[in-house]
């Protein structure tokens, strides 16, 4: 270790891995429905796709967690994306290949992918 | 660095390890592999969370769910429910005593943590102590970088001096002043020593810091070395702390690999390296001159001061010695500045202090509170009060060098000077709570028994004086106390305090003096009335059977000396002459019919 820059690099690299042990409330949350219905409908590959995408893009302050069944089993796999200060967006009938678009457009650029949301599903 | 969606933090401190944490970690690894979650869930073995009473402790992030008293059999349920389906296992979540219906999901909401302020323990239970990157992520080595690249040694000393930090080992000497003296000594070689020879019965603060955040000590010692001009450091740690020793050695190795120890740290031209020395567990080796003798390979015996270590210490070179907890505060003071540290605590006692809560208290464990917090808050708000509805009687602080504080002084703020004024002391941070069943004479006897055992024997007052005091106390608790014993104890105590060579002897009479000050009537009852008011001293108890007796004969069968007689369905009688007061009958009786008086 010869410089503060090197130290700072290690700090930044490790920080996203440990950050949510530090303070909560400020991160974007991706909540995947992982009850029996969700898992049966294929929620696991969807969740893994989220994790993969977040890792690939090296995104910070994001947690991926699971939740139980909220009752609309026919719309599973369902995922809530909660960006701090914004309204919760619920995506339905997801598959793994839809995930990169949600991460790019919604989490990175702040524009929810309306085609995949629960509102869009209701109109069909 | 891989992205994990969940992290399972499992306490790997000594307390939780002895209640089965290692087994739990293995089960988690096994279950997580079995369910194919190893790419998603990370298991981290951390240091102590503090609430040892509720151990083994498991925390699952990102939710921060706090599971307590987890058994290996519960692991499958946590993995299946929480980690796979995202459903929190409610029945394993920690609940505050008295509010059992409220489920607190996060650590910070629990009564035990609410009033705490964690500086020395900030990373304990939060990071993986065996991973230097995690320490760095939580601002680790930032203080060292700042000190070496932006500050002159005298600026570092001035900052520590301004912060008001005082030695956390017990005596409370201003840390900055100590550094200033060592810096002022001119020599080719100087040493930095960390005193991790924690010996007070029931105290385990330093162990927790070393187990949970060893890099904090490595970083602080390097900063201190820079400040006083030392290039070599020693950590003197008890061999009885195997986990602490192992993690410290890992930390030193990792710091060397990163160049945070060794030559030319941060390109500043400053060299520093650290070595671990194991102590064999002699209490007196916590005294600085005895400690240095022990590092040199000599008998662990103190020597008169002056010369002070800052002038002539380890290997006769100028040396600075600080305690583990003192060091743990240093990186934070350098990063955040003296004013930040001064804003916590009181005017003369700044910052926080870690206490090991033990004895008759609901939440046994480690707490870190701002100085000035009242004893009452620690015992009743953080500690959760006394178990089994018993009445609080006294709290012992400062270990064998401290004293007992009675209930009428519970509103005294915790500061170095106030505790000394009331006949106790800050000490290293042991805090033993006693209830109405504890006999204060016996407590004094217990601590004196400890110091007699641990006296190195070099000076007469400590070797012989404490022994005589112990003999008197043993006589009193056995019911053979004589008129004038109290006065003899007081005279001996005064002389030992005035003439003993080192801190161990000078403070050894404190437990006797403070109990005499606040609980003199208990001594008098033992001596004059041959009665133990707490019904604790076996020799002074008389067992008798009351009218609650149903004549079940259970006690007759269990009495080892056939002192109980009586026929079925009739009240039994104890023959006091035969009774050896073993208490077996009391334990056996289902009707609470046997009284100790």
Interface residues (C-beta under 8 A of the other chain):
Chain A: X1 X2 X3 X4 X7 X10 X11 X13 X14 X15 X16 X17 X18 X19 X20 X21 X22 X24 X27 X29 X31 X32 X34 X35 X36 X39 X47 X48 X51 X54 X55 X63 X64 X65 X66 X67 X68
Chain B: X1 X2 X3 X4 X5 X6 X7 X9 X39 X40 X61 X62 X63 X64 X84 X85 X86 X87 X106 X126 X127 X133 X134 X136 X137 X138 X139 X140 X141 X142 X145 X149 X258 X259 X260 X264 X265 X266 X267
